[in-house]
């Protein structure tokens, strides 16, 4: 049987645990031998947190009645013996649902009332307000009770058009997106704005987060979803109906929310079982499915290999009944294999590169420290061996020389203080332009354009200009940090020449790579600033959500840039403190040993043995460090049962919008894009 997404994710979890164990052993070794400075300790803590706590989000996106919840049931909940997410006819997910696990929170379902849309607070802010959510406990031993509780995500209620407009579900200027009007003039809206399910499922405990989104109307009216959660997903699964192909509303979702780049994107052509025809041969049915697959690929302008015909219902029922033949007919295993092969090895490689590069930098830092120690011990041995057969007067002269050298060396403290002062000032200048206040000030320039007109047509250009200025800030930070590096190189060279240090300024951190994150934010957000979104953007509530989400995303990028620069600078200055401390210890040891030798003639051989033992200990530490780092590198580069990450697919996402007239009214089937099998 082909490995499933679940088995691959479990393998990734085991790989992360094994790699974290190797990293913990390296950190423990450094801590036990007093080799861990503050900057290195911060890196170890951050890297171990990434390995153990980093979440992997997979978003499932579809219009109503495409079988999305059934697909989630088939992949993640077939072990429960029944459907968990509501997936019966007429019952569809009405609010975004996050499935994940946090051991610090109780097992249960948390629901945020739809009325919270009337307040300015974002969904991210509500996550910290437990009182705002309605909580329902889940009994893991009662699948029926769990399914009944989870049915809350499909609850709706009827409201007036005015109330629907206030909540963001009705826009007279965009009638195609409005829900149907009932006979009494009311419209149906969801009861809940967002749902979070905290469940100790094995996959969720491994760090997986599943995002189940509702249809087009709910996606478009929730800025937090479109601007925050979807762009952050590591993989997106777009579900279509095999019986309908790409409808106008499907294409709207793809064009408006999914056509930007992501780590991995997949299209699931669900419900292929509905194409079965008792009057047609199996080969003819297979040909129909392939024609529909090619039609979808052509409409979305993606390779046909990225479209996976499946039957989620058949996969779920087959897994519940143990029907291997039915599971094969559902084609679910091939889809799960592609999902896991395209996503999980790449996540492993990213984590592996970060762990290996950081550990090797730490190794080089310690190797320099060990080299300095061994050089000092060699000098001491040479000095002590030169005392054999010397008189007490000669030893006294050596004591005076050591004192003189120590006094001369202490003159470096003024130089070090001056260097630190210059370093701190230059670092402050670097970080000042990366602060949250600076980011907020730049976004306020855009906000003035958005708030200056009821139809902010200049918003797109203002946003592009904003992104250009932000890229300029990162480039400026890189240049200034390069200047810090040049200053340290010159200062270290003088200190090495005058005071015998062995300081080395490592290659400066490259923060230009984070302009790619800015480019991703720009591509994800600029689509909401075009003419088609102008009416929605003119709404004050949407504008405020847009501003909050934008600042939040940008702050993450700039805080990461600041942290990288600050950590590099801390590492560079830490070796100064380390070598200064070791040199002072060395002077103290030399003086004490000479003093002991002067007092007792037999102390010379004892002291020689002590210094030799210290040198051998450093050599053993070097060997142990090499073994630990090699073990970490070997573990990090092991495939962990995930295989080799394939190259990122290159998708041509320029949509052929001439296929559809967006001004026409959207409906589920009659106005679907014509399929080749129609």
N, C-alpha and C positions, 0 to 999 in steps of 0.2 A: 504494500500500500504506500502511496506517495505521502511524504511528510506533510503535515498540515501546518497552517499558520500557527496554531497553538503549539505544536511541537517545536517549530522553529523559534518562537518567542520564548519558550521554556529553555531552549538551548542558549539563546542570547542572555537570559537571566542567569543561567549557570556560568556562562563566560564572564559576565559582569561580576558575579560573586567571587570567582576564582581570581580575576584580575585585581579586584579590591583586596583580596587576601594577600596577594604579592605586594601590593602597594602598602598595606598596613604593616607587613613585615619589614619593609624598607624604612618606613617612618619610625617604627619601634626601635630598629637598630640605631638609627640616627639619634633618637631621643635618649636611649640608654647610654650612649657614649658621648653625650653632650655635643652633638654635631649639628643640631637643628636650630637654625636661627629663626627669627620671627617671620621673615618673608617666606622661607621654605615651609614653615609650619602652616602658613596661610594657604600656600599652594596645595599641600597634602590634604588639608581639610576640604578645600574647594573641589579637588579632583575626586576624592573619595565620595563627596556628596553627589557629584555627577554620576559616578558609577552606581551608587546605591539608590539615589533618589530621583534621578532624571526621568521624566515621564516621556512616553512615546504615544503621541496622539494620532489616531486614525479617524478621519471625519467621513461619515456616510451622508451623502447629499442626494436628494431626489425630489421630484415633484410628488404630489399626493398619489397614493395607490400604485407605486412602482415596486412594492415588495421590499422596501428598505428594512423595516423592522424584522421581517421574516429572514432576511439575509443575516442580520445581526444575531438572531436566534440560532440560525444554522451554524454560524462560525463559532459563537462564544457560549451558547447556553444549551447545546444539545445534550450535555451531561445531566441536565436537570430533569429529564424525562418528560418534558412538556414545554410549550411556548412560555417564555417569560415576558418578552415585550409584546404588547397588544398588536396583533397582526391580522385579525379577522376582517371580513368585508365590512366596510362602513366605519371601521375604527382605525384611525390613523393618528400618528404622533402629531400633536398640535403645538408643542413647545420644544425648544432645543433640550436635549437630554444628554448629560455627561455621565458615563459609567466609568468609575475609577475606584481606587481604594486608598484610604489614608488610615493607618493603624491608630492614629490619635483621635479619630472621630468615630462615633458609634455607627454600627451597621444600620442603614436605613435610607429612606427616600426624603430628600429635602426639596421643597417646592417654594418658588418665589412668586407671590401673587402678581397678576398682570397689572394691577393698579400702580405698582412701583414705577411703571413707565412715566407716570405723571410727575415724578420727582426727578431732580437733576442728577442724583447719584447714579454712577455707572454700575454695571453688573460686578465689576472688579471690587468696587467699594462695598457692595452688598455682601460679597463673600465673607467679609470680616464682621458682618452684623448678623449674628445668629438669630436674634429675636425677630428679624424680618422674614424668616423662612418658616414654613409649615413643615414639621418633621413627622414622618410616619415610620415606625420601626418595621423591620423585615425579619421574619422568622425563617432562618436558613433551613430548618427541618420541615417546613411546610410550603412546598412549591406552589400549591393552589393559593394559599394565603398571600404569598409573594406576588403571584400573577395578578391577584385582585388588587393589591396595593399599587402595583405598577400601572394599573389601568388608569390611575389618576392623570397620567400624561396625555390622555386623549379627551379629557373633560373639556366641555365648552359651555358657553352660556350666550343668551341672546341679549343684545343691547341696541340702543338707538343708533342711528347713523352719526349723530353728533358725538355720542360717547365713543363710538368706534373711531371717529376722526381724532378725538383727543388722545386716544390710546395708540394711534398710529396705524390703524387697520383700514382707514377709509380716506381716500383722497379724490375729491371730485375732478382734479386735473389729470388723474391717472386711473380712469375707470377700468382698464384691463386688469389692474392689480387688486381691485376691490372684491370682497367676498360677495356671494349671491345674496340678494335681498329676499327675505321671507314674505309670505303673503300679508303679514301684518306690518311690513315696513322695517322689521328688525333685521339685524345681521348677526351672524354667529362668529364669536371670537373665542380664543382659548382662555381658560380660567387661570392658567399659570404662565408666567413669563419664561421661567427657566427651571429645569429639574436637575438635581444631582443625585445619583445613586451610589452610595458607598457600600461596596460589596466585596467580601474577601474571596473573590473568585481567583483561582490560581494565576490566570493571565493578568488580571488587574493587579494582583499582588506583585507581579513582576514589573510593574510600572506602566502597563498599557492603560491608555485613556481612550474610550470610544465616545465620539461625538455624533449623536443622532440628531439630524436637523429636520425641521418640518419643511413644508413646501415653499414655493416662491414667495407668496405673500408674507409669510412670517420671516423668511430670510431677509427680504428687502426692507422690512420695517424694524429690524433689530440691529442697530449699528454695532453693538457689542459683538454680535455674531459675525457680521460681514467684515468688520474692520479689525476684530481682535482674534476670535477663535479660529475661523477658517484659515486666515493667512498663516497662523502659527502651527497648523496641523502638519505633521511630518509626511502624511500620505492622505490623499483624498480619493474616495471611491464614489464615483458618480453612477447612479443606478437609473437605467432606462427600462422601458417595457419592450420586450421583443415583439409584442403584438402591435405596438404603436410606433416604434422607431423613435425618432427625435421630433417631438411636438414643438409647437411654438414656445410654450412655457418652459420646456426642457432647454431649448436653445437660449432662452432668456437667462436661465440660471447659469448655464455654461458661459455665456458671453459676459454677463455682469459680475459673476462671482468666482468663476473657476478657471478663466482663461489665462490667468497669470501663472508664473512659474512656481513650482513647488518641488520638494524633494522627490516625490513620486505621485503620479496620478494614474488612476485606473478607471475604465468605464466597464460596468457590469451590465450586460444585456440580459435582464432577468425575464423569467416566465417563458423560457423556450418550450416548456411543456404545453403551453397554449397553442403552439404552432403544429403540434402533432395532429395528423389527419389519418383516420382509420382507412380512408380510401386511397392514401398515398403510400408508396414504398418507403422504408426507412431512409434509403439514399436520397429520395426526393425531398423528404423532410429536412435532412441534413443540408441539402443544397439550398433550401429556402432559408435556413438559419444563416448559412454563409453569406447569402445575398443580403440579408438584413444586416449582418455584421459589416459587410463592405459599405452598405448604404450609410450606416451610422458613422463609420470611420471617415467617409467622404464628407458628410455634412459637418462633422466636428473638426475636419482637417487634421486628423491624427492617423498614424499607421493602424492598419487593421489588427496588428499583433497586440495593440493596446486595448482592444475591445474583447471582452470575455463573455460569450454566451453561457448562461447558467440557468438553473432552476433552484432557487432558494428553498421553495416549498418541498420539492422532491428530495433535496439534500437533507433537510431537517427530518422529514418523515423516515427517510432511509436510515439516518443515524439513530433515530429513536427506536427503530425496529431491527437494526443490525443488518439491513439489506445492502450488501456490497454492490450488487448489480444496479440497484436504483441509484446508489451514490455515484457510481461511475457515469450513469446516464445523466445525472444532474450537472456534470462537468465542474463541480464545486472544487474538487481537489486540485485541478489544474489552475483555477483562479487563485486559490489560497497559496499554492506553490509560487505563483508569479508575484503575489502580494508580498510574501515573506522574502523571496529571493531579491526583489527589487528594493526592499526597505531595510530589512534587518541587517544584512551584511554591511551595508553602507553606514548604518548607525554604529555598528561594532567598529568599523574602520575609523570613524571619526573619534570615537572614544579612545581607541587604541593609539592613534597618532598623538592625541593630547596627553595621554598617560606616559607614553614612551618619550616624547620630546621633553616633557617636564622632568621625568626621572633622569634622563641623560644630562640635562642642564644641571640638576642637583649633583649628579655624579662628577661632572667636570669641576663644579665648585668645590666639592670635597677633595678631589684629586689635587687641586691647587693648594688647598689647605694642608693636605698630607705631605705634599712636596715641600712646602715651607717648613713644616715640622721636622721632616727628615734632614733638611739642610741645616737647621739649627742644631739638631742632635749631632750631625757630622762635625760641625764646628766645635761643639763641646767636647766630643771625643778627641778631636785633634788637639784641642787645648789641654785636656787632662793628660793625654799621653805625653805631651811635651813637658809635663811636670815631673816625670820619672827621674829620680836622682837629683832633683833640684833642691836648693836650700830653702829654709824658711823665709829668708829674705826675698827669694824669687817669688814665692807664693804670695808674699805681701805685695810685691809689685803687681802681680796679676790681679789681686783684689782691687788695688787702686785703679788699674786699667778698666776693670769691669765697671767700677763706680763711675769713672769718667765717661765710658761709652753709654752707660745708662742715662747720665745727665745730658749728654749730647743728644741722645735719642729723644729725650723728652721735649727737646726743642721742636720736634715735629708736631706737637699738639697744637701750637699756634697755627702752623700751616694747615693742619687738618681742620681746625675750627674755621679758618678763612674759607677753605674749600667747601666745607659743609654749609656755610652761610651762603656762598654763591650758588651751590647746588640747590638748596632749599628755595632760594628766590627764583631760580630758573624753573624749577619744578612747579612752583606756584603759578608762574606765568603760563606754563603748559596747561595745567588743570583748570585755570580760570575760564578759558574759552570752551571748556567741556562741561561746565556746571549745568545743573537743572535750571537755574535762573536764566542762563544764556539761551538754553533751548526754548524755555517758555517765552522769552522775549522775542525770539525769532518767529515762533508760532503766532504770537500776538499780531505781527505784521500781516500774516495771512488772515487772521480773524477780523482785522479791520476791513479787508476786502470782502469777506463773507458777510459781515454785518452792515456793510455800507449800502446794500441794495436788496430789495426783496427778491431780485433775480440776479444772483452774483455771477454774471457771465465771465468776469475776469478771474474767477477763482482758480481755474486750471493753470493759467500762466503764473499766478501768484504762488501756487503750490510748487510748480516746477522750479521757480526762482528760489523758493525756500529750500528745496532739496539741494539746489546748487550751492547755496550759501552754507548749508550744513556740511556738504562734502568739502567745501573750502575750509571749514573749521577743523575737520579731521586732518586734512592735508597740512594745515598750519600747525596742528599739534604734532604731527610727524616731523615736520621740519624743526620745530623747537626742541623736540626730544633728541633729534639728531645733533643739535647744537649742544645739548646736555652731554651726549655721548662724547662729542669732540672735546669738551671741557674736561671730562673725566679722563680721557685718554692722555691729554697733556698733563693734567695734575698728577695722575698715577705715574707717568714717566719720570717726573721730577722727584716724587716721593721715593720711587724705586732707586733712582740714582743717588739721592742724598742720604737716605736713611735705611737702605737695604730692604725695603718692602718687595713683595712679588705680586703687586696688584695688577689685575687685568680687567679691562672694561669689555664685557661681552658685547656682541653685536646687538644694537638697539632693537627693541620690539617693533614689529611691523604692524601698525594700526590701519594702514591704507586698505587692508582686506575688509574692514568694516564698512567701507563705502558700498560693498556689495549688499550688505544688510539695508543700507539706506536706499539703494536702487530697488530692492525687493519691496520695501515699504512704499516707495514712490509708485511702483507698478500696481501695487494692491489698492492704493488710495486714489490714484489719479482718475480711475474709472468713475468715481463718485463725484467728480468735479466737471464732468462734461455737460453738454446741453440736455441730454436725456435725463440727467439727475438733478437739473437745476431747480425744479420745483420742490423736490424733496429737500435739497440742501438749503433752500430758503426758509425752511421751517426752523424756528429757534431751537426746539428740542433736539432735532437731528444735528444742527450745527454744534450745539454744546456737547453732545455725545461724540461727534466727530473730533472736536478739539481735544476732549479728554482722552480719547483713545489714541489720537495722534501723539499727544505729549507723552502718554504712557509708553508707547512703542519706541519713540525717539529717546526717551530717558533711559530705557534699557540698553540701547545701542551705545549711547554716550557714557553711561556708567561703566559698561564693559570696556570701552576704550580707556577711560580714566583708570579703572582697576588694573588693566594690563600695563599701562605706563607707570603707575605708582608701584606695582609689584616689581617691575624691572629695575626701577630706581632704588627700591629697598634692597633688592638683591645686590646691586652694584655697591651700595654703601655698606652693606652688612659685612663684606669681606674686609673692609677697612677696620671695622671694630674687631673682627676676629683676629686679624693679623696684629693689630695693636695689642690686644689682650695676650696673644701668644708670645709676642716679643717681650712684654713686661714680665710674663711668667718665666721666660727664658733667662732674663737678666737676674731675676730673683733666685732661680735655681743655680745659676752659675756662681753667684756670690755666696749662697749658702754652702754649696759644695766646696768651694775654695776655703771658706771659713772652717769647715769641718776638717778639711785636709790639713790646714795649718795647725789645728788643735790636736790632731791625731795622725800619725804617719800611716797607719793602716787604712785610713779612709779612702785613699786614692783608688785602690783596686775595687773597693766596694762601690764607689761612685761610678767608676768605669762600667761596672756590671749593671748598675741601675740605668745609666744612659743607654747602654746597648739593649737592655730589656725594653725601655721605652721606644726605641727605634724599631725593634722587632714587633712590638704591639701595634705601632702605626702601620707597619707592613701587613700585619694580619688584618687590620681594619680595611686596608686597601683591597686585599684579596676578598674579604667578606662582602664589601660593597660591590665589587665586580660581579660576584656570584648572585647577589640579590637583584641587581639591575638586569643581569642577563636572564634570570628567571622571569622577571617581570616582562621583559621584551619578548621572550619566547611565548609566554602565556598570552600577552596582548596580541601577538601576531598569529596565534593559533586560530583556526577557523571556527572552533567551538561548535562544529556541526552545522554551520550556517553556509559554508561554501564561500566562493569569491564574489564580491560585490560586482554586479554588471555595470557597464558604463551608463551614465545618466542618459535617458532617452532624449533625443532632440525632437521636440514636437513643433510643428508649424501650426501656431494657434491663430493665424489670421482667418477669421471666420468669413464664410461666404454669406454675407447678410442679404445678398440679392435673392437667396432661395426663399426668403420669407418676407412678407410685408408686415413690419412691426406695428403698423397702425390698425391691422385687422384684429378682431377680437379673438383671444386665445380660448381654446376649449380642448378637452383631453384627447379626443380621437378624430373627429371629423376633419379638422384642419391640420392634421399631422403632416409632416414633410413626407411626400410620396416615397414609399420604399420600392426597391427594385422588385420585391416579390408581390407588390400590390396588384 
